């Protein structure tokens, strides 16, 4: 990769880090949906007037996108308590917001949650629920990359340094014998960090040869002529791995467990609704994405395969989190970390019992 080309892509990737939550996923160009917390609410107010909730404008976060709509199931469960949503491009920015008390609860991928836990010495967050599995893949320009054996010297994009797909790509490359500097992305394969919303343009302009990305960005690239050469699920037992779960700040969880429980109940009910009404769920997701400032609906050739690629479930798949942590350490982005206490699934299992569902496991990493 030329110095000028790397500088251009690096500058594009640095911008969202500097401005925190001002970038979001494909389909929108704004960070804050701007729901007015002063609007009239119905139902009984919980222990706080308002809760700040983060999520990404990705299909892997469809539980939030659909459930937080006006009249959505998460919205309904909050009753008289208002909420202010913030939309992020990738997990590290969401963790910064959580640490800065800008958000109280967020939907997020595993690696940023692990990093946030490690950086705070286990004092800033708990994983309280699962949300989705799958939905990430490596897609490439077939004119430049013939397959997995043809990655040397190529330029691959991920949404942000240290985000879940970034770590997955670095780990995969290391396992294949490629040397890549985790921080700069330079090496046998060049890894550049570009916001999800900008990756399709980078691909179309020839600045990247492929990308390891979540849905719907992966499907969008395929619609532009890319081909999928690796579904990340192929690297996991049973094809399942956590791509999105729900975390809460420890202080908010301690002070407002009823609010967190309401959000979790909304998550469980939204996931059930999505699985029971897949076609309607896709339509609602598209409507919600288009309603975001600067947003637009996804074309059907992107929407359908992207949704088919994601499994919506309440189990946070704790064993896959442990493996993700090991991958982050092996990639050189994290020192050894003790994950004991990162989960508090007591409210989730309470809700699941009420819904007649089996409890889920924290993999021995729960609070004592």
C-alpha positions as CSV (number, residue, x, y, z in Angstrom):
1,X,0.0,0.0,0.0
2,X,1.3,3.4,-0.8
3,X,1.9,6.0,1.9
4,X,-0.6,8.4,0.4
5,X,-3.3,5.7,0.1
6,X,-2.8,4.6,3.7
7,X,-2.8,8.2,5.0
8,X,-6.1,8.8,3.2
9,X,-7.8,5.8,4.8
10,X,-6.2,6.4,8.2
11,X,-7.6,9.9,8.2
12,X,-11.0,8.6,7.4
13,X,-10.8,6.1,10.2
14,X,-9.5,8.6,12.8
15,X,-12.4,11.0,12.5
16,X,-15.0,9.0,14.4
17,X,-12.5,8.3,17.2
18,X,-12.0,12.0,17.7
19,X,-15.7,12.9,17.7
20,X,-16.9,9.9,19.7
21,X,-20.4,8.9,18.8
22,X,-20.9,11.1,15.7
23,X,-20.7,8.3,13.2
24,X,-22.9,5.3,12.8
25,X,-23.5,2.2,10.6
26,X,-24.7,1.9,7.1
27,X,-28.0,3.7,6.4
28,X,-27.5,6.8,8.5
29,X,-25.1,9.7,8.9
30,X,-26.0,10.9,12.3
31,X,-25.1,9.7,15.8
32,X,-28.2,10.7,17.7
33,X,-31.7,9.6,16.7
34,X,-32.7,12.6,18.9
35,X,-35.8,11.1,20.5
36,X,-37.1,13.8,22.9
37,X,-37.1,12.5,26.4
38,X,-39.7,15.2,27.3
39,X,-42.3,13.7,25.1
40,X,-45.4,12.4,26.7
41,X,-44.9,8.9,28.1
42,X,-47.6,6.3,28.9
43,X,-47.5,3.8,31.7
44,X,-45.9,3.8,35.1
45,X,-42.6,5.6,35.5
46,X,-39.8,3.4,36.7
47,X,-37.0,4.5,39.2
48,X,-35.6,7.2,36.8
49,X,-37.1,9.7,34.4
50,X,-34.8,8.8,31.6
51,X,-32.3,6.2,30.5
52,X,-29.6,6.8,27.8
53,X,-29.3,3.8,25.4
54,X,-26.7,3.2,22.7
55,X,-26.8,0.9,19.7
56,X,-25.5,0.7,16.1
57,X,-27.5,1.1,12.9
58,X,-26.6,-2.5,11.9
59,X,-28.7,-5.6,11.3
60,X,-26.7,-7.2,14.1
61,X,-28.4,-4.6,16.3
62,X,-31.9,-5.1,14.9
63,X,-33.2,-6.0,18.3
64,X,-32.5,-2.4,19.4
65,X,-33.4,-0.7,16.1
66,X,-36.8,-2.4,16.1
67,X,-37.5,-2.5,19.9
68,X,-36.7,1.2,20.5
69,X,-39.1,2.5,17.9
70,X,-42.1,4.4,19.2
71,X,-44.4,1.6,20.3
72,X,-41.6,-1.0,20.0
73,X,-41.4,-3.7,22.7
74,X,-38.5,-2.1,24.5
75,X,-40.2,1.2,24.4
76,X,-43.3,-0.3,25.8
77,X,-41.5,-2.0,28.7
78,X,-40.0,1.3,29.8
79,X,-43.5,2.6,30.3
80,X,-43.4,6.1,31.8
81,X,-39.6,6.3,31.7
82,X,-38.2,8.1,28.7
83,X,-35.1,7.2,26.9
84,X,-32.5,9.0,24.7
85,X,-30.9,6.9,22.0
86,X,-27.4,7.3,20.6
87,X,-26.2,5.5,17.4
88,X,-22.5,4.6,17.2
89,X,-20.3,3.4,14.3
90,X,-18.5,0.8,16.4
91,X,-18.0,-0.4,20.0
92,X,-14.9,1.6,21.2
93,X,-16.9,4.8,20.8
94,X,-19.8,3.3,22.7
95,X,-17.4,2.3,25.6
96,X,-16.0,5.9,25.7
97,X,-19.6,7.2,26.0
98,X,-20.4,4.6,28.8
99,X,-17.2,5.6,30.7
100,X,-18.2,9.2,30.3
101,X,-21.7,8.7,31.7
102,X,-23.2,9.7,28.3
103,X,-25.0,6.4,28.1
104,X,-26.3,4.0,30.7
105,X,-27.0,0.9,28.6
106,X,-25.7,-0.1,25.2
107,X,-26.0,-2.9,22.6
108,X,-22.4,-3.8,21.7
109,X,-20.0,-6.4,20.4
110,X,-17.8,-8.7,22.6
111,X,-14.4,-7.2,22.1
112,X,-15.2,-3.6,23.1
113,X,-17.0,-4.9,26.2
114,X,-13.9,-6.9,27.0
115,X,-11.6,-3.9,26.5
116,X,-13.9,-1.7,28.6
117,X,-13.9,-4.2,31.4
118,X,-10.1,-4.5,31.3
119,X,-9.5,-0.8,31.1
120,X,-11.6,-0.1,34.2
121,X,-10.3,-3.1,36.2
122,X,-13.8,-4.6,36.1
123,X,-15.5,-1.6,37.6
124,X,-17.5,0.0,34.8
125,X,-19.8,-2.5,33.1
126,X,-21.7,-5.8,33.3
127,X,-23.0,-7.9,30.4
128,X,-26.7,-8.4,31.2
129,X,-28.2,-10.1,28.1
130,X,-27.5,-11.5,24.8
131,X,-29.0,-10.1,21.6
132,X,-27.5,-11.7,18.4
133,X,-25.1,-14.2,17.0
134,X,-23.4,-14.3,13.6
135,X,-23.7,-11.7,10.9
136,X,-20.0,-11.0,10.1
137,X,-17.9,-12.2,7.2
138,X,-14.9,-11.5,5.0
139,X,-15.9,-10.2,1.6
140,X,-13.5,-9.3,-1.2
141,X,-13.2,-8.0,-4.7
142,X,-12.9,-11.2,-6.8
143,X,-10.9,-9.4,-9.4
144,X,-8.2,-8.8,-6.8
145,X,-8.5,-11.7,-4.4
146,X,-9.0,-15.2,-5.6
147,X,-9.6,-16.7,-2.2
148,X,-8.3,-17.2,1.3
149,X,-4.9,-18.2,0.0
150,X,-4.5,-14.9,-1.9
151,X,-4.6,-12.4,1.0
152,X,-0.9,-11.5,1.1
153,X,-0.2,-7.9,0.1
154,X,-3.9,-7.1,0.0
155,X,-5.7,-4.2,1.9
156,X,-8.7,-5.2,4.1
157,X,-10.9,-2.9,6.1
158,X,-12.6,-3.2,9.5
159,X,-15.0,-0.7,11.1
160,X,-12.7,0.5,13.9
161,X,-9.4,-0.4,15.7
162,X,-10.2,-2.9,18.4
163,X,-13.8,-3.5,17.4
164,X,-15.2,-7.0,17.2
165,X,-14.6,-7.5,13.5
166,X,-11.1,-5.9,13.7
167,X,-10.0,-8.4,16.4
168,X,-11.6,-11.3,14.4
169,X,-9.6,-10.3,11.3
170,X,-6.3,-9.8,13.1
171,X,-6.8,-13.2,14.9
172,X,-7.6,-15.0,11.7
173,X,-4.6,-13.5,9.9
174,X,-2.3,-14.4,12.7
175,X,-3.6,-18.0,12.7
176,X,-2.8,-18.1,9.0
177,X,0.8,-17.0,9.6
178,X,0.5,-13.4,8.5
179,X,2.4,-10.8,10.5
180,X,0.4,-7.5,11.0
181,X,1.0,-4.7,13.5
182,X,-2.2,-4.6,15.5
183,X,-2.1,-0.9,16.2
184,X,-1.1,0.5,12.7
185,X,-2.5,-2.4,10.6
186,X,0.6,-2.5,8.5
187,X,2.1,-5.9,7.6
188,X,1.9,-8.9,5.3
189,X,-1.8,-7.9,4.9
190,X,-2.7,-4.2,5.4
191,X,-5.6,-3.7,7.8
192,X,-7.3,-0.3,7.6
193,X,-10.0,1.0,9.9
194,X,-12.9,2.7,8.1
195,X,-16.4,3.5,9.5
196,X,-19.0,1.0,8.3
197,X,-20.9,3.8,6.5
198,X,-17.8,4.6,4.4
199,X,-16.6,1.1,3.6
200,X,-18.9,0.7,0.5
201,X,-17.4,3.8,-1.1
202,X,-13.9,2.7,-0.2
203,X,-14.6,-0.6,-1.9
204,X,-16.2,1.0,-5.0
205,X,-13.3,3.4,-5.3
206,X,-10.7,0.6,-5.2
207,X,-9.1,1.8,-2.0
208,X,-9.6,-1.6,-0.3
209,X,-9.6,-5.1,-1.6
210,X,-12.1,-6.4,0.9
211,X,-13.5,-6.1,4.4
212,X,-14.3,-8.1,7.5
213,X,-17.6,-6.5,8.4
214,X,-21.0,-7.0,10.1
215,X,-24.4,-6.9,8.3
216,X,-25.7,-5.1,6.4
217,X,-22.3,-3.8,5.2
218,X,-21.2,-7.3,4.1
219,X,-24.4,-7.7,2.0
220,X,-24.0,-4.2,0.6
221,X,-20.5,-5.0,-0.6
222,X,-21.8,-8.3,-2.2
223,X,-24.4,-6.2,-4.0
224,X,-21.6,-4.1,-5.3
225,X,-19.8,-7.1,-6.8
226,X,-17.8,-8.5,-3.8
227,X,-17.9,-12.2,-2.9
228,X,-18.0,-13.8,0.5
229,X,-14.9,-16.0,1.1
230,X,-15.4,-16.6,4.8
231,X,-18.5,-16.6,7.0
232,X,-17.1,-16.0,10.5
233,X,-19.5,-18.7,11.8
234,X,-17.3,-21.3,10.1
235,X,-14.7,-20.6,12.7
236,X,-17.0,-21.3,15.7
237,X,-18.5,-24.4,17.2
238,X,-22.1,-24.8,16.0
239,X,-21.6,-21.7,14.0
240,X,-22.6,-19.5,17.0
241,X,-20.7,-16.7,18.5
242,X,-21.8,-13.5,20.2
243,X,-21.9,-10.5,17.9
244,X,-24.1,-8.3,20.0
245,X,-25.0,-8.3,23.6
246,X,-26.3,-5.8,26.1
247,X,-24.2,-4.1,28.7
248,X,-25.1,-1.7,31.5
249,X,-22.9,0.6,33.6
250,X,-22.4,-1.0,37.0
251,X,-23.6,2.2,38.8
252,X,-26.8,2.4,36.7
253,X,-27.5,-1.3,37.2
254,X,-27.1,-0.9,40.9
255,X,-29.2,2.2,41.2
256,X,-31.9,1.3,38.6
257,X,-32.2,-2.5,38.3
258,X,-35.9,-2.1,37.4
259,X,-35.0,-0.1,34.3
260,X,-32.4,-2.6,33.2
261,X,-34.9,-5.4,33.7
262,X,-37.4,-3.6,31.6
263,X,-34.9,-3.2,28.8
264,X,-34.0,-6.9,29.1
265,X,-37.6,-7.9,29.0
266,X,-38.0,-5.8,25.9
267,X,-35.0,-7.5,24.3
268,X,-36.4,-11.0,25.0
269,X,-39.8,-10.1,23.6
270,X,-38.4,-8.2,20.6
271,X,-36.2,-11.2,19.7
272,X,-39.1,-13.5,20.0
273,X,-41.2,-11.2,17.7
274,X,-38.4,-11.0,15.1
275,X,-38.1,-14.8,15.0
276,X,-41.8,-15.2,14.7
277,X,-42.3,-12.4,12.1
278,X,-39.2,-12.3,10.0
279,X,-40.7,-10.5,7.0
280,X,-42.4,-7.8,9.1
281,X,-39.2,-7.5,11.1
282,X,-37.2,-6.7,8.0
283,X,-39.8,-4.0,7.0
284,X,-39.7,-2.4,10.5
285,X,-35.9,-2.4,10.5
286,X,-35.8,-0.7,7.1
287,X,-38.4,1.9,8.2
288,X,-36.5,2.6,11.4
289,X,-33.2,3.0,9.5
290,X,-34.7,5.4,7.0
291,X,-36.1,7.5,9.9
292,X,-32.6,8.2,11.3
293,X,-31.2,11.6,10.3
294,X,-29.6,11.1,6.8
295,X,-30.8,7.5,6.7
296,X,-32.2,5.5,3.8
297,X,-33.8,2.1,3.4
298,X,-31.7,-0.8,2.4
299,X,-32.5,-2.4,-1.0
300,X,-34.1,-5.8,-0.9
301,X,-31.0,-7.5,-2.3
302,X,-29.1,-6.2,0.7
303,X,-31.8,-6.5,3.4
304,X,-32.8,-10.2,2.8
305,X,-29.3,-11.9,2.8
306,X,-28.2,-9.7,5.7
307,X,-31.1,-10.7,7.9
308,X,-30.6,-14.4,6.9
309,X,-27.0,-14.1,8.2
310,X,-28.0,-13.1,11.8
311,X,-29.5,-15.2,14.6
312,X,-31.4,-13.3,17.2
313,X,-31.2,-14.9,20.6
314,X,-31.0,-14.0,24.3
315,X,-28.1,-16.3,25.3
316,X,-24.9,-14.1,25.4
317,X,-22.9,-17.2,24.4
318,X,-20.4,-16.7,27.3
319,X,-17.9,-19.3,26.0
320,X,-17.5,-17.4,22.8
321,X,-16.7,-14.3,24.8
322,X,-13.9,-16.1,26.6
323,X,-12.4,-17.1,23.2
324,X,-12.8,-13.5,21.9
325,X,-10.8,-12.3,24.9
326,X,-8.0,-14.8,24.1
327,X,-8.0,-13.6,20.5
328,X,-7.7,-10.0,21.6
329,X,-4.7,-10.8,23.8
330,X,-3.1,-12.9,21.0
331,X,-3.6,-10.0,18.6
332,X,-1.6,-7.7,20.9
333,X,-4.4,-5.3,21.6
334,X,-5.0,-6.4,25.2
335,X,-3.0,-7.7,28.2
336,X,-4.2,-10.9,30.0
337,X,-7.5,-10.0,31.6
338,X,-9.6,-11.7,34.4
339,X,-13.2,-11.8,33.1
340,X,-14.7,-13.1,36.4
341,X,-17.7,-11.0,37.2
342,X,-18.2,-9.5,33.7
343,X,-21.7,-11.1,33.6
344,X,-24.7,-10.5,35.7
345,X,-27.5,-12.6,34.1
346,X,-29.8,-12.6,37.1
347,X,-32.3,-10.3,35.6
348,X,-32.2,-12.0,32.2
349,X,-32.8,-15.4,33.8
350,X,-35.6,-13.9,35.9
351,X,-37.3,-12.6,32.7
352,X,-36.7,-15.9,30.8
353,X,-38.3,-17.8,33.7
354,X,-41.3,-15.5,33.5
355,X,-41.5,-16.1,29.7
356,X,-41.3,-19.9,30.2
357,X,-37.8,-20.2,28.8
358,X,-34.7,-22.0,30.0
359,X,-32.0,-20.1,31.9
360,X,-28.7,-19.3,30.1
361,X,-25.2,-19.7,31.4
362,X,-22.5,-17.1,32.3
363,X,-19.8,-19.7,31.6
364,X,-18.5,-19.3,35.2
365,X,-17.8,-15.6,34.6
366,X,-20.7,-14.2,36.6
367,X,-20.8,-12.0,39.7
368,X,-20.4,-13.8,42.9
